[in-house]
Amino acid sequence: TQMNVICKYLTLLIFPWGQNLDYDFPVARNFYTGLTPYCSVFLAALLITALLLFKRRRLISFGILWFFLTLSVESSFIPIKDVIFEHRLYLPFFGFFLAVLAWFVRIFPKKVFLMVFGVLMFIFFSLTITRNRLWNDPLALWQDTVKKSPLKARPWSCLGVVYAERGEKAKAVE
């Protein structure tokens, strides 16, 4: 399951939309469930790439290794109840960003790099503001979570608590 989760984390770092406070993430019961083999091969290739780049591109290598090392604390082979939570990416994000930034600096001329970097920062800044607005309103946050994870009990329960706190008892019971 964690191989799939780590691939989802990488996807969220590249395309940070569709985020969810409480994912209803499918648990892989064996190695051949869903995308697990593909994610495993991809992550192994990424780790091997980091090791191969160690002598020539230390910053990229360090960033990739930092991502895996810091993520391994909570996303490993040890079973946990909540297999995916976005807050687990706070520390690993530094390694991801460092590796991507070092790679961008190498492939783009300085002016193009600054332009691409500026556009990406504007996009991510806008997405952050949008997500923060959602987190600022508990009702909107839990409605969004229920919409994205309708089969999980916790989002429904939290939404009911928010309705109860607002005095909307009928909606809370529902």
SVG drawing of the C-alpha trace seen along z (x, -y; Angstrom):
<svg xmlns="http://www.w3.org/2000/svg" viewBox="-34 -36 65 47">
<polyline fill="none" stroke="black" stroke-width="0.4" points="0.0,0.0 2.8,-2.4 4.3,-2.2 1.0,-3.4 0.8,-6.1 4.3,-7.4 3.4,-7.6 0.2,-9.5 2.4,-11.8 4.7,-12.5 1.6,-13.1 0.3,-15.6 3.7,-17.4 3.6,-17.8 -0.2,-18.4 -1.5,-19.7 -5.2,-19.6 -7.8,-17.1 -6.3,-17.2 -8.3,-15.5 -8.2,-15.8 -9.2,-12.1 -8.5,-9.9 -10.4,-6.7 -7.2,-5.0 -7.4,-1.4 -5.3,1.0 -3.2,3.4 -3.7,6.9 -0.7,8.2 2.1,7.0 0.1,7.6 -2.9,5.5 -3.7,2.5 -0.7,0.3 1.5,1.6 4.0,3.4 4.3,0.3 4.7,-2.1 7.3,0.2 9.3,0.3 9.1,-3.5 10.2,-4.2 13.0,-1.6 14.1,-3.3 14.0,-6.7 16.0,-5.5 18.6,-3.8 18.8,-7.1 19.6,-8.9 22.4,-6.5 23.8,-6.7 23.7,-10.5 25.4,-10.7 28.9,-11.5 27.9,-13.7 24.8,-15.5 24.9,-15.5 22.2,-18.0 19.7,-16.1 20.7,-12.8 20.5,-14.4 17.1,-15.7 15.7,-12.4 17.3,-10.5 16.1,-13.2 12.5,-12.7 12.7,-8.9 14.5,-9.1 12.2,-11.6 9.1,-9.9 10.2,-6.5 9.5,-7.5 5.7,-7.3 5.3,-5.6 7.1,-2.3 6.4,1.4 5.0,1.0 1.2,1.1 -0.6,-2.0 -4.3,-2.9 -4.3,-6.0 -2.1,-5.0 -2.1,-8.5 -2.1,-12.0 -0.8,-15.0 0.9,-16.5 3.4,-13.7 4.8,-15.5 6.0,-18.6 9.5,-17.5 10.0,-15.3 8.8,-18.2 12.1,-19.9 14.0,-17.1 11.6,-16.9 11.8,-20.7 15.6,-20.6 15.9,-17.8 13.5,-19.4 15.1,-22.9 18.6,-21.5 17.4,-19.6 15.6,-22.7 18.7,-24.8 20.7,-22.3 18.4,-22.0 17.0,-25.5 18.9,-28.6 18.8,-31.2 16.1,-33.4 13.8,-30.5 14.4,-29.0 13.4,-32.2 10.3,-32.5 9.2,-28.8 10.0,-29.1 8.0,-32.3 4.9,-30.9 5.0,-27.7 5.3,-29.8 2.3,-31.9 0.3,-28.7 1.3,-27.1 0.7,-30.3 -2.8,-30.6 -3.6,-26.9 -2.3,-27.4 -4.6,-30.4 -7.5,-28.5 -6.8,-25.5 -6.3,-27.7 -9.7,-29.3 -11.2,-25.8 -9.4,-25.0 -10.5,-28.3 -14.2,-27.1 -14.8,-23.9 -18.1,-23.3 -16.7,-23.7 -13.6,-21.6 -15.7,-18.6 -18.2,-18.9 -15.3,-18.7 -13.9,-15.7 -17.3,-13.9 -17.6,-14.6 -14.2,-13.1 -14.4,-10.2 -18.1,-9.4 -17.6,-5.9 -15.5,-6.9 -17.2,-7.4 -14.8,-9.9 -15.6,-12.7 -19.4,-12.2 -18.9,-12.2 -16.8,-15.4 -19.4,-17.1 -22.1,-16.1 -20.2,-17.7 -19.8,-20.9 -23.5,-21.0 -24.3,-20.4 -21.9,-23.2 -23.8,-25.5 -27.1,-24.5 -28.3,-22.6 -29.4,-19.5 -31.4,-17.9 -28.4,-18.1 -26.1,-16.8 -28.3,-13.8 -28.6,-13.1"/>
</svg>
